[in-house]
Amino acid sequence: MTSASINLAFRLLEARVLKGALQRSPGVLALITSAWFFDEVVRHSGVLDPATFRMVRISVRETDALGWICLPDQAGPPTVEAAEPPPRPEAVVPRQLPAQPRSFVGRTRDIEVLDAELASETHARSGVTIAVVRGVGGAGKTWLALHWAHRNLHRFPDGQLFVDLGGFGPEHEPRSPHVVLRRFLEALGVESTRIPADPDARTAMYRSSVADRHMLIVLDNARDTAQVLPLLPGGSSCTILVTSRDQMTGLITATGPKSLSRSRSVAKCASASPPPAIITARSAKTRPGR
């Protein structure tokens, strides 16, 4: 549990509206939850009845948030001053792509393959598309991915997410998907206090946040399939571009692709390293639990 979550829990317990509801209740027990817990747990619970909860505003010190109160010993929702839900904020459009490489040359065939495999028409028919640009270190995988991404910005009006996963390199350990999800959620406008600590809940919130949004998600320098899977959206509106030295065969298996295509660049490269291969998997959906 993060310090922000612990702080919010104490603020909920200090809320004047909770103490007032309990004082007016004939019972001795009161429940209060955060807005996230109510939406993700209570609404789907087979034990708790969401109809017995009442939404309230919690204003304690620097905390100003929504919560939900229930009095188990009282029939029906508690008698409190209900809070109006806040106006829905405008969707945040992240623009996280690094600058386009200026000295990019060649790779014509690779660009053509990415254009064909990630075409919007193909995407619409086949569901979410995952393109893996694979190659040895120094082959130009990241530059190829960024070059293609900047050429196609118009296709992703809801934004672009980018992260260097640090899968290969002496500078640092590979980044945890759990940490990356927090960065992505914050970039999408989710308040830090609402980001759950539980890994599965955090992944679920991320997938809900990008559902039906036409976004490009670039996962650069991935270590392996296990690092990538939690970062895949669950819907079909996003395009995912992965670069890695790994074969990523597990990714192809885990996403249940309809088809698999391979292409090796025949264009001249500025680097002496072998050109990257492009592996594209089109999947109807991300499997549950991944």
C-alpha positions as protocol buffer text, in pm:
chain_id: "A"
residue {
  index: 1
  type: MET
  ca { x: 0 y: 0 z: 0 }
}
residue {
  index: 2
  type: THR
  ca { x: 139 y: 342 z: -91 }
}
residue {
  index: 3
  type: SER
  ca { x: 177 y: 633 z: 149 }
}
residue {
  index: 4
  type: ALA
  ca { x: -91 y: 823 z: -46 }
}
residue {
  index: 5
  type: SER
  ca { x: -338 y: 536 z: 6 }
}
residue {
  index: 6
  type: ILE
  ca { x: -261 y: 522 z: 379 }
}
residue {
  index: 7
  type: ASN
  ca { x: -303 y: 897 z: 408 }
}
residue {
  index: 8
  type: LEU
  ca { x: -641 y: 883 z: 232 }
}
residue {
  index: 9
  type: ALA
  ca { x: -757 y: 601 z: 463 }
}
residue {
  index: 10
  type: PHE
  ca { x: -686 y: 811 z: 772 }
}
residue {
  index: 11
  type: ARG
  ca { x: -857 y: 1114 z: 618 }
}
residue {
  index: 12
  type: LEU
  ca { x: -1168 y: 905 z: 551 }
}
residue {
  index: 13
  type: LEU
  ca { x: -1178 y: 801 z: 917 }
}
residue {
  index: 14
  type: GLU
  ca { x: -1144 y: 1164 z: 1028 }
}
residue {
  index: 15
  type: ALA
  ca { x: -1428 y: 1286 z: 806 }
}
residue {
  index: 16
  type: ARG
  ca { x: -1690 y: 1487 z: 994 }
}
residue {
  index: 17
  type: VAL
  ca { x: -1968 y: 1350 z: 776 }
}
residue {
  index: 18
  type: LEU
  ca { x: -1880 y: 994 z: 884 }
}
residue {
  index: 19
  type: LYS
  ca { x: -1883 y: 1082 z: 1253 }
}
residue {
  index: 20
  type: GLY
  ca { x: -2215 y: 1265 z: 1214 }
}
residue {
  index: 21
  type: ALA
  ca { x: -2378 y: 973 z: 1033 }
}
residue {
  index: 22
  type: LEU
  ca { x: -2263 y: 730 z: 1302 }
}
residue {
  index: 23
  type: GLN
  ca { x: -2387 y: 958 z: 1579 }
}
residue {
  index: 24
  type: ARG
  ca { x: -2736 y: 968 z: 1425 }
}
residue {
  index: 25
  type: SER
  ca { x: -2741 y: 593 z: 1362 }
}
residue {
  index: 26
  type: PRO
  ca { x: -2910 y: 350 z: 1601 }
}
residue {
  index: 27
  type: GLY
  ca { x: -2620 y: 111 z: 1544 }
}
residue {
  index: 28
  type: VAL
  ca { x: -2253 y: 111 z: 1635 }
}
residue {
  index: 29
  type: LEU
  ca { x: -2093 y: 46 z: 1297 }
}
residue {
  index: 30
  type: ALA
  ca { x: -2029 y: 267 z: 996 }
}
residue {
  index: 31
  type: LEU
  ca { x: -1844 y: 190 z: 675 }
}
residue {
  index: 32
  type: ILE
  ca { x: -1668 y: 442 z: 455 }
}
residue {
  index: 33
  type: THR
  ca { x: -1486 y: 370 z: 130 }
}
residue {
  index: 34
  type: SER
  ca { x: -1296 y: 569 z: -125 }
}
residue {
  index: 35
  type: ALA
  ca { x: -1458 y: 638 z: -461 }
}
residue {
  index: 36
  type: TRP
  ca { x: -1220 y: 394 z: -631 }
}
residue {
  index: 37
  type: PHE
  ca { x: -1294 y: 110 z: -385 }
}
residue {
  index: 38
  type: PHE
  ca { x: -1668 y: 163 z: -426 }
}
residue {
  index: 39
  type: ASP
  ca { x: -1648 y: 156 z: -807 }
}
residue {
  index: 40
  type: GLU
  ca { x: -1409 y: -137 z: -833 }
}
residue {
  index: 41
  type: VAL
  ca { x: -1519 y: -356 z: -538 }
}
residue {
  index: 42
  type: VAL
  ca { x: -1852 y: -263 z: -381 }
}
residue {
  index: 43
  type: ARG
  ca { x: -2039 y: -231 z: -711 }
}
residue {
  index: 44
  type: HIS
  ca { x: -1932 y: -584 z: -805 }
}
residue {
  index: 45
  type: SER
  ca { x: -1965 y: -742 z: -464 }
}
residue {
  index: 46
  type: GLY
  ca { x: -2202 y: -1027 z: -399 }
}
residue {
  index: 47
  type: VAL
  ca { x: -2211 y: -943 z: -27 }
}
residue {
  index: 48
  type: LEU
  ca { x: -2241 y: -564 z: -7 }
}
residue {
  index: 49
  type: ASP
  ca { x: -2542 y: -386 z: -152 }
}
residue {
  index: 50
  type: PRO
  ca { x: -2437 y: -68 z: -334 }
}
residue {
  index: 51
  type: ALA
  ca { x: -2789 y: 75 z: -282 }
}
residue {
  index: 52
  type: THR
  ca { x: -2721 y: 107 z: 92 }
}
residue {
  index: 53
  type: PHE
  ca { x: -2430 y: 345 z: 35 }
}
residue {
  index: 54
  type: ARG
  ca { x: -2452 y: 722 z: -1 }
}
residue {
  index: 55
  type: MET
  ca { x: -2191 y: 933 z: -177 }
}
residue {
  index: 56
  type: VAL
  ca { x: -2039 y: 1213 z: 32 }
}
residue {
  index: 57
  type: ARG
  ca { x: -1762 y: 1467 z: -2 }
}
residue {
  index: 58
  type: ILE
  ca { x: -1463 y: 1426 z: 227 }
}
residue {
  index: 59
  type: SER
  ca { x: -1285 y: 1750 z: 315 }
}
residue {
  index: 60
  type: VAL
  ca { x: -1016 y: 1694 z: 575 }
}
residue {
  index: 61
  type: ARG
  ca { x: -702 y: 1909 z: 582 }
}
residue {
  index: 62
  type: GLU
  ca { x: -550 y: 1900 z: 232 }
}
residue {
  index: 63
  type: THR
  ca { x: -775 y: 1614 z: 120 }
}
residue {
  index: 64
  type: ASP
  ca { x: -1083 y: 1691 z: -89 }
}
residue {
  index: 65
  type: ALA
  ca { x: -1230 y: 1375 z: -235 }
}
residue {
  index: 66
  type: LEU
  ca { x: -1547 y: 1174 z: -276 }
}
residue {
  index: 67
  type: GLY
  ca { x: -1632 y: 875 z: -59 }
}
residue {
  index: 68
  type: TRP
  ca { x: -1922 y: 641 z: 10 }
}
residue {
  index: 69
  type: ILE
  ca { x: -2083 y: 577 z: 351 }
}
residue {
  index: 70
  type: CYS
  ca { x: -2294 y: 281 z: 466 }
}
residue {
  index: 71
  type: LEU
  ca { x: -2455 y: 212 z: 806 }
}
residue {
  index: 72
  type: PRO
  ca { x: -2501 y: -167 z: 824 }
}
residue {
  index: 73
  type: ASP
  ca { x: -2731 y: -144 z: 1130 }
}
residue {
  index: 74
  type: GLN
  ca { x: -2968 y: 93 z: 952 }
}
residue {
  index: 75
  type: ALA
  ca { x: -3216 y: 3 z: 681 }
}
residue {
  index: 76
  type: GLY
  ca { x: -3147 y: 189 z: 359 }
}
residue {
  index: 77
  type: PRO
  ca { x: -2879 y: 447 z: 288 }
}
residue {
  index: 78
  type: PRO
  ca { x: -2763 y: 677 z: 570 }
}
residue {
  index: 79
  type: THR
  ca { x: -2922 y: 1017 z: 616 }
}
residue {
  index: 80
  type: VAL
  ca { x: -2640 y: 1248 z: 518 }
}
residue {
  index: 81
  type: GLU
  ca { x: -2593 y: 1541 z: 289 }
}
residue {
  index: 82
  type: ALA
  ca { x: -2521 y: 1367 z: -39 }
}
residue {
  index: 83
  type: ALA
  ca { x: -2242 y: 1506 z: -255 }
}
residue {
  index: 84
  type: GLU
  ca { x: -2295 y: 1588 z: -615 }
}
residue {
  index: 85
  type: PRO
  ca { x: -2051 y: 1406 z: -841 }
}
residue {
  index: 86
  type: PRO
  ca { x: -1782 y: 1641 z: -969 }
}
residue {
  index: 87
  type: PRO
  ca { x: -1801 y: 1751 z: -1330 }
}
residue {
  index: 88
  type: ARG
  ca { x: -1627 y: 1505 z: -1560 }
}
residue {
  index: 89
  type: PRO
  ca { x: -1290 y: 1655 z: -1650 }
}
residue {
  index: 90
  type: GLU
  ca { x: -1185 y: 1682 z: -2008 }
}
residue {
  index: 91
  type: ALA
  ca { x: -983 y: 1384 z: -2121 }
}
residue {
  index: 92
  type: VAL
  ca { x: -610 y: 1437 z: -2088 }
}
residue {
  index: 93
  type: VAL
  ca { x: -424 y: 1377 z: -2414 }
}
residue {
  index: 94
  type: PRO
  ca { x: -69 y: 1261 z: -2336 }
}
residue {
  index: 95
  type: ARG
  ca { x: 206 y: 1337 z: -2588 }
}
residue {
  index: 96
  type: GLN
  ca { x: 499 y: 1133 z: -2458 }
}
residue {
  index: 97
  type: LEU
  ca { x: 688 y: 1050 z: -2778 }
}
residue {
  index: 98
  type: PRO
  ca { x: 1053 y: 1161 z: -2782 }
}
residue {
  index: 99
  type: ALA
  ca { x: 1161 y: 1385 z: -3069 }
}
residue {
  index: 100
  type: GLN
  ca { x: 1170 y: 1235 z: -3416 }
}
residue {
  index: 101
  type: PRO
  ca { x: 1519 y: 1115 z: -3520 }
}
residue {
  index: 102
  type: ARG
  ca { x: 1660 y: 1369 z: -3767 }
}
residue {
  index: 103
  type: SER
  ca { x: 1928 y: 1151 z: -3923 }
}
residue {
  index: 104
  type: PHE
  ca { x: 1702 y: 855 z: -3996 }
}
residue {
  index: 105
  type: VAL
  ca { x: 1776 y: 708 z: -4340 }
}
residue {
  index: 106
  type: GLY
  ca { x: 1675 y: 396 z: -4528 }
}
residue {
  index: 107
  type: ARG
  ca { x: 1450 y: 132 z: -4374 }
}
residue {
  index: 108
  type: THR
  ca { x: 1202 y: 196 z: -4653 }
}
residue {
  index: 109
  type: ARG
  ca { x: 1085 y: -164 z: -4656 }
}
residue {
  index: 110
  type: ASP
  ca { x: 1038 y: -167 z: -4277 }
}
residue {
  index: 111
  type: ILE
  ca { x: 828 y: 149 z: -4289 }
}
residue {
  index: 112
  type: GLU
  ca { x: 617 y: -1 z: -4567 }
}
residue {
  index: 113
  type: VAL
  ca { x: 560 y: -317 z: -4363 }
}
residue {
  index: 114
  type: LEU
  ca { x: 457 y: -119 z: -4055 }
}
residue {
  index: 115
  type: ASP
  ca { x: 227 y: 97 z: -4268 }
}
residue {
  index: 116
  type: ALA
  ca { x: 62 y: -214 z: -4412 }
}
residue {
  index: 117
  type: GLU
  ca { x: 37 y: -415 z: -4092 }
}
residue {
  index: 118
  type: LEU
  ca { x: -76 y: -125 z: -3874 }
}
residue {
  index: 119
  type: ALA
  ca { x: -309 y: 30 z: -4131 }
}
residue {
  index: 120
  type: SER
  ca { x: -626 y: 165 z: -3972 }
}
residue {
  index: 121
  type: GLU
  ca { x: -844 y: -46 z: -4203 }
}
residue {
  index: 122
  type: THR
  ca { x: -665 y: -367 z: -4103 }
}
residue {
  index: 123
  type: HIS
  ca { x: -671 y: -260 z: -3741 }
}
residue {
  index: 124
  type: ALA
  ca { x: -1048 y: -207 z: -3745 }
}
residue {
  index: 125
  type: ARG
  ca { x: -1108 y: -553 z: -3889 }
}
residue {
  index: 126
  type: SER
  ca { x: -865 y: -749 z: -3675 }
}
residue {
  index: 127
  type: GLY
  ca { x: -885 y: -595 z: -3330 }
}
residue {
  index: 128
  type: VAL
  ca { x: -592 y: -468 z: -3127 }
}
residue {
  index: 129
  type: THR
  ca { x: -264 y: -476 z: -3318 }
}
residue {
  index: 130
  type: ILE
  ca { x: 72 y: -544 z: -3158 }
}
residue {
  index: 131
  type: ALA
  ca { x: 382 y: -484 z: -3369 }
}
residue {
  index: 132
  type: VAL
  ca { x: 716 y: -606 z: -3237 }
}
residue {
  index: 133
  type: VAL
  ca { x: 1031 y: -456 z: -3388 }
}
residue {
  index: 134
  type: ARG
  ca { x: 1300 y: -707 z: -3296 }
}
residue {
  index: 135
  type: GLY
  ca { x: 1676 y: -692 z: -3349 }
}
residue {
  index: 136
  type: VAL
  ca { x: 2019 y: -689 z: -3189 }
}
residue {
  index: 137
  type: GLY
  ca { x: 2148 y: -391 z: -2997 }
}
residue {
  index: 138
  type: GLY
  ca { x: 2229 y: -97 z: -3223 }
}
residue {
  index: 139
  type: ALA
  ca { x: 2007 y: -215 z: -3510 }
}
residue {
  index: 140
  type: GLY
  ca { x: 1797 y: 100 z: -3496 }
}
residue {
  index: 141
  type: LYS
  ca { x: 1478 y: -45 z: -3346 }
}
residue {
  index: 142
  type: THR
  ca { x: 1387 y: 263 z: -3141 }
}
residue {
  index: 143
  type: TRP
  ca { x: 1458 y: 505 z: -3426 }
}
residue {
  index: 144
  type: LEU
  ca { x: 1245 y: 297 z: -3661 }
}
residue {
  index: 145
  type: ALA
  ca { x: 957 y: 291 z: -3412 }
}
residue {
  index: 146
  type: LEU
  ca { x: 979 y: 667 z: -3347 }
}
residue {
  index: 147
  type: HIS
  ca { x: 1008 y: 749 z: -3717 }
}
residue {
  index: 148
  type: TRP
  ca { x: 695 y: 550 z: -3795 }
}
residue {
  index: 149
  type: ALA
  ca { x: 512 y: 693 z: -3492 }
}
residue {
  index: 150
  type: HIS
  ca { x: 575 y: 1056 z: -3588 }
}
residue {
  index: 151
  type: ARG
  ca { x: 469 y: 988 z: -3946 }
}
residue {
  index: 152
  type: ASN
  ca { x: 133 y: 858 z: -3817 }
}
residue {
  index: 153
  type: LEU
  ca { x: 47 y: 1098 z: -3534 }
}
residue {
  index: 154
  type: HIS
  ca { x: -277 y: 1193 z: -3711 }
}
residue {
  index: 155
  type: ARG
  ca { x: -407 y: 841 z: -3653 }
}
residue {
  index: 156
  type: PHE
  ca { x: -388 y: 874 z: -3274 }
}
residue {
  index: 157
  type: PRO
  ca { x: -584 y: 1184 z: -3173 }
}
residue {
  index: 158
  type: ASP
  ca { x: -626 y: 1060 z: -2815 }
}
residue {
  index: 159
  type: GLY
  ca { x: -253 y: 1066 z: -2749 }
}
residue {
  index: 160
  type: GLN
  ca { x: 64 y: 861 z: -2736 }
}
residue {
  index: 161
  type: LEU
  ca { x: 226 y: 686 z: -2441 }
}
residue {
  index: 162
  type: PHE
  ca { x: 597 y: 603 z: -2446 }
}
residue {
  index: 163
  type: VAL
  ca { x: 826 y: 428 z: -2201 }
}
residue {
  index: 164
  type: ASP
  ca { x: 1180 y: 293 z: -2211 }
}
residue {
  index: 165
  type: LEU
  ca { x: 1137 y: -37 z: -2026 }
}
residue {
  index: 166
  type: GLY
  ca { x: 1512 y: -70 z: -1973 }
}
residue {
  index: 167
  type: GLY
  ca { x: 1508 y: -435 z: -2070 }
}
residue {
  index: 168
  type: PHE
  ca { x: 1866 y: -437 z: -2197 }
}
residue {
  index: 169
  type: GLY
  ca { x: 2137 y: -204 z: -2081 }
}
residue {
  index: 170
  type: PRO
  ca { x: 2387 y: -157 z: -1797 }
}
residue {
  index: 171
  type: GLU
  ca { x: 2233 y: 164 z: -1664 }
}
residue {
  index: 172
  type: HIS
  ca { x: 1948 y: 20 z: -1457 }
}
residue {
  index: 173
  type: GLU
  ca { x: 1732 y: -283 z: -1392 }
}
residue {
  index: 174
  type: PRO
  ca { x: 1433 y: -347 z: -1621 }
}
residue {
  index: 175
  type: ARG
  ca { x: 1142 y: -129 z: -1515 }
}
residue {
  index: 176
  type: SER
  ca { x: 858 y: -295 z: -1330 }
}
residue {
  index: 177
  type: PRO
  ca { x: 526 y: -293 z: -1523 }
}
residue {
  index: 178
  type: HIS
  ca { x: 361 y: -193 z: -1194 }
}
residue {
  index: 179
  type: VAL
  ca { x: 566 y: 127 z: -1182 }
}
residue {
  index: 180
  type: VAL
  ca { x: 511 y: 197 z: -1552 }
}
residue {
  index: 181
  type: LEU
  ca { x: 134 y: 163 z: -1506 }
}
residue {
  index: 182
  type: ARG
  ca { x: 140 y: 437 z: -1242 }
}
residue {
  index: 183
  type: ARG
  ca { x: 327 y: 666 z: -1483 }
}
residue {
  index: 184
  type: PHE
  ca { x: 79 y: 591 z: -1760 }
}
residue {
  index: 185
  type: LEU
  ca { x: -224 y: 649 z: -1536 }
}
residue {
  index: 186
  type: GLU
  ca { x: -85 y: 981 z: -1415 }
}
residue {
  index: 187
  type: ALA
  ca { x: -19 y: 1082 z: -1777 }
}
residue {
  index: 188
  type: LEU
  ca { x: -384 y: 997 z: -1851 }
}
residue {
  index: 189
  type: GLY
  ca { x: -500 y: 1236 z: -1579 }
}
residue {
  index: 190
  type: VAL
  ca { x: -575 y: 991 z: -1298 }
}
residue {
  index: 191
  type: GLU
  ca { x: -516 y: 1143 z: -954 }
}
residue {
  index: 192
  type: SER
  ca { x: -237 y: 967 z: -767 }
}
residue {
  index: 193
  type: THR
  ca { x: -465 y: 901 z: -468 }
}
residue {
  index: 194
  type: ARG
  ca { x: -699 y: 701 z: -691 }
}
residue {
  index: 195
  type: ILE
  ca { x: -432 y: 469 z: -832 }
}
residue {
  index: 196
  type: PRO
  ca { x: -466 y: 132 z: -658 }
}
residue {
  index: 197
  type: ALA
  ca { x: -170 y: -44 z: -503 }
}
residue {
  index: 198
  type: ASP
  ca { x: -287 y: -390 z: -608 }
}
residue {
  index: 199
  type: PRO
  ca { x: -121 y: -489 z: -940 }
}
residue {
  index: 200
  type: ASP
  ca { x: -433 y: -646 z: -1093 }
}
residue {
  index: 201
  type: ALA
  ca { x: -650 y: -351 z: -991 }
}
residue {
  index: 202
  type: ARG
  ca { x: -397 y: -109 z: -1135 }
}
residue {
  index: 203
  type: THR
  ca { x: -393 y: -297 z: -1466 }
}
residue {
  index: 204
  type: ALA
  ca { x: -773 y: -297 z: -1472 }
}
residue {
  index: 205
  type: MET
  ca { x: -783 y: 79 z: -1416 }
}
residue {
  index: 206
  type: TYR
  ca { x: -531 y: 133 z: -1694 }
}
residue {
  index: 207
  type: ARG
  ca { x: -731 y: -75 z: -1940 }
}
residue {
  index: 208
  type: SER
  ca { x: -1049 y: 111 z: -1845 }
}
residue {
  index: 209
  type: SER
  ca { x: -870 y: 445 z: -1893 }
}
residue {
  index: 210
  type: VAL
  ca { x: -760 y: 368 z: -2250 }
}
residue {
  index: 211
  type: ALA
  ca { x: -1074 y: 181 z: -2357 }
}
residue {
  index: 212
  type: ASP
  ca { x: -1229 y: 327 z: -2674 }
}
residue {
  index: 213
  type: ARG
  ca { x: -942 y: 576 z: -2708 }
}
residue {
  index: 214
  type: HIS
  ca { x: -741 y: 581 z: -3030 }
}
residue {
  index: 215
  type: MET
  ca { x: -392 y: 585 z: -2886 }
}
residue {
  index: 216
  type: LEU
  ca { x: -43 y: 468 z: -2975 }
}
residue {
  index: 217
  type: ILE
  ca { x: 149 y: 293 z: -2698 }
}
residue {
  index: 218
  type: VAL
  ca { x: 522 y: 251 z: -2759 }
}
residue {
  index: 219
  type: LEU
  ca { x: 696 y: 3 z: -2528 }
}
residue {
  index: 220
  type: ASP
  ca { x: 1064 y: 49 z: -2604 }
}
residue {
  index: 221
  type: ASN
  ca { x: 1347 y: -187 z: -2507 }
}
residue {
  index: 222
  type: ALA
  ca { x: 1127 y: -459 z: -2358 }
}
residue {
  index: 223
  type: ARG
  ca { x: 1299 y: -738 z: -2173 }
}
residue {
  index: 224
  type: ASP
  ca { x: 1046 y: -1016 z: -2229 }
}
residue {
  index: 225
  type: THR
  ca { x: 679 y: -1100 z: -2264 }
}
residue {
  index: 226
  type: ALA
  ca { x: 613 y: -1087 z: -1888 }
}
residue {
  index: 227
  type: GLN
  ca { x: 717 y: -721 z: -1881 }
}
residue {
  index: 228
  type: VAL
  ca { x: 486 y: -631 z: -2170 }
}
residue {
  index: 229
  type: LEU
  ca { x: 164 y: -821 z: -2096 }
}
residue {
  index: 230
  type: PRO
  ca { x: 35 y: -602 z: -1806 }
}
residue {
  index: 231
  type: LEU
  ca { x: 82 y: -294 z: -2028 }
}
residue {
  index: 232
  type: LEU
  ca { x: -144 y: -416 z: -2309 }
}
residue {
  index: 233
  type: PRO
  ca { x: -489 y: -257 z: -2338 }
}
residue {
  index: 234
  type: GLY
  ca { x: -791 y: -483 z: -2328 }
}
residue {
  index: 235
  type: GLY
  ca { x: -984 y: -321 z: -2613 }
}
residue {
  index: 236
  type: SER
  ca { x: -928 y: -286 z: -2984 }
}
residue {
  index: 237
  type: SER
  ca { x: -885 y: 89 z: -3025 }
}
residue {
  index: 238
  type: CYS
  ca { x: -515 y: 119 z: -2939 }
}
residue {
  index: 239
  type: THR
  ca { x: -205 y: 30 z: -3138 }
}
residue {
  index: 240
  type: ILE
  ca { x: 95 y: -112 z: -2954 }
}
residue {
  index: 241
  type: LEU
  ca { x: 450 y: -88 z: -3087 }
}
residue {
  index: 242
  type: VAL
  ca { x: 713 y: -289 z: -2900 }
}
residue {
  index: 243
  type: THR
  ca { x: 1090 y: -290 z: -2955 }
}
residue {
  index: 244
  type: SER
  ca { x: 1306 y: -564 z: -2809 }
}
residue {
  index: 245
  type: ARG
  ca { x: 1608 y: -789 z: -2854 }
}
residue {
  index: 246
  type: ASP
  ca { x: 1392 y: -1077 z: -2737 }
}
residue {
  index: 247
  type: GLN
  ca { x: 1206 y: -1308 z: -2977 }
}
residue {
  index: 248
  type: MET
  ca { x: 878 y: -1223 z: -2797 }
}
residue {
  index: 249
  type: THR
  ca { x: 731 y: -1558 z: -2896 }
}
residue {
  index: 250
  type: GLY
  ca { x: 550 y: -1565 z: -2562 }
}
residue {
  index: 251
  type: LEU
  ca { x: 372 y: -1243 z: -2654 }
}
residue {
  index: 252
  type: ILE
  ca { x: 246 y: -1397 z: -2975 }
}
residue {
  index: 253
  type: THR
  ca { x: 115 y: -1698 z: -2782 }
}
residue {
  index: 254
  type: ALA
  ca { x: -36 y: -1501 z: -2493 }
}
residue {
  index: 255
  type: THR
  ca { x: -236 y: -1260 z: -2707 }
}
residue {
  index: 256
  type: GLY
  ca { x: -392 y: -1534 z: -2920 }
}
residue {
  index: 257
  type: PRO
  ca { x: -318 y: -1374 z: -3259 }
}
residue {
  index: 258
  type: LYS
  ca { x: -531 y: -1427 z: -3565 }
}
residue {
  index: 259
  type: SER
  ca { x: -225 y: -1400 z: -3785 }
}
residue {
  index: 260
  type: LEU
  ca { x: 148 y: -1360 z: -3770 }
}
residue {
  index: 261
  type: SER
  ca { x: 364 y: -1196 z: -4032 }
}
residue {
  index: 262
  type: ARG
  ca { x: 741 y: -1152 z: -4045 }
}
residue {
  index: 263
  type: SER
  ca { x: 944 y: -913 z: -4255 }
}
residue {
  index: 264
  type: ARG
  ca { x: 1316 y: -836 z: -4265 }
}
residue {
  index: 265
  type: SER
  ca { x: 1435 y: -502 z: -4395 }
}
residue {
  index: 266
  type: VAL
  ca { x: 1611 y: -498 z: -4729 }
}
residue {
  index: 267
  type: ALA
  ca { x: 1688 y: -125 z: -4719 }
}
residue {
  index: 268
  type: LYS
  ca { x: 2045 y: -6 z: -4663 }
}
residue {
  index: 269
  type: CYS
  ca { x: 2114 y: 82 z: -4303 }
}
residue {
  index: 270
  type: ALA
  ca { x: 2338 y: 348 z: -4158 }
}
residue {
  index: 271
  type: SER
  ca { x: 2444 y: 97 z: -3891 }
}
residue {
  index: 272
  type: ALA
  ca { x: 2660 y: -207 z: -3960 }
}
residue {
  index: 273
  type: SER
  ca { x: 2430 y: -414 z: -3738 }
}
residue {
  index: 274
  type: PRO
  ca { x: 2173 y: -643 z: -3899 }
}
residue {
  index: 275
  type: PRO
  ca { x: 1845 y: -463 z: -3967 }
}
residue {
  index: 276
  type: PRO
  ca { x: 1557 y: -532 z: -3732 }
}
residue {
  index: 277
  type: ALA
  ca { x: 1281 y: -778 z: -3805 }
}
residue {
  index: 278
  type: ILE
  ca { x: 917 y: -680 z: -3770 }
}
residue {
  index: 279
  type: ILE
  ca { x: 681 y: -929 z: -3614 }
}
residue {
  index: 280
  type: THR
  ca { x: 316 y: -829 z: -3616 }
}
residue {
  index: 281
  type: ALA
  ca { x: 43 y: -1007 z: -3422 }
}
residue {
  index: 282
  type: ARG
  ca { x: -319 y: -905 z: -3458 }
}
residue {
  index: 283
  type: SER
  ca { x: -536 y: -1022 z: -3172 }
}
residue {
  index: 284
  type: ALA
  ca { x: -909 y: -993 z: -3119 }
}
residue {
  index: 285
  type: LYS
  ca { x: -861 y: -925 z: -2749 }
}
residue {
  index: 286
  type: THR
  ca { x: -619 y: -950 z: -2460 }
}
residue {
  index: 287
  type: ARG
  ca { x: -685 y: -1264 z: -2266 }
}
residue {
  index: 288
  type: PRO
  ca { x: -836 y: -1220 z: -1918 }
}
residue {
  index: 289
  type: GLY
  ca { x: -588 y: -1230 z: -1635 }
}
residue {
  index: 290
  type: ARG
  ca { x: -301 y: -1106 z: -1849 }
}
